[in-house]
């Protein structure tokens, strides 16, 4: 598998699509890996050159000591783009991946051509038991309980009822990951507050929400679009992972948006 040594960390990545097309970098959510994009990349590569990679502690990328911060993951994003020669690019992320993308757009917008924020909040409220208690449970009991809850919370009930085989793939990616990697990345959700940065984002932005997302209130996602100048808001009839539940719709909307932004 392709590995890039980026800032001292081995990152697993994939490149897809013709080399002469515009770049799009895809950043996955917490507890997943780059495989979350498997259904949309064959559709997007008709118009875009895709870089997707595993975050620290996820998939085939190294787990590093200590907590991750949003700045760390944002620097990783640009270092990965540098490693494959993508000087200017668009970026699309889900959840924590979207937070990384927003931070990147706010701090290094000159390199970005378009931004797609999917199923994310600019500031996540703490869970009822608190972030530290939740991560302590993961370190004690492993990833299996988290993976089981994730399937219940991330997919719309109607999609779960289809028993789509990709649900098991998403579950397995979470269940098999290093608990230390999950805990380290969870610190971003605990600590990051991107609300002050949103008005400074100057690149074209598309904000995607799921009308049936069991995890995030749609009005919270819409608040990102309201705060980013000129951003477009899109609500899809799905849960928390539109690239899995509605890959054709996601790829069409994202592809059309990026191509229009580049025109």
Secondary structure, DSSP 4 states (H G I P E B T S, - for coil): --EEEETTEEEEEEEES-TTSEEEEEEPPTT--GGGGHHHHHHHTTTEEEEEEPPTTSTTSPP-SS---HHHHHHHHHHHHHHTT-SSEEEEEETHHHHHHHHHHHHSGGGEEEEEEES--SSPPPPTT-HHHHHHHHHHH-SHHHHHHHHHHHS-HHHHHTT-HHHHHHHHHHHTS-HHHHHHHHHHHHH---HHHHTT--SEEEEEEETT-SSS-HHHHHHHHHHSTT-EEEEESSSS-HHHHSHHHHHHHHHHHHHHHH-
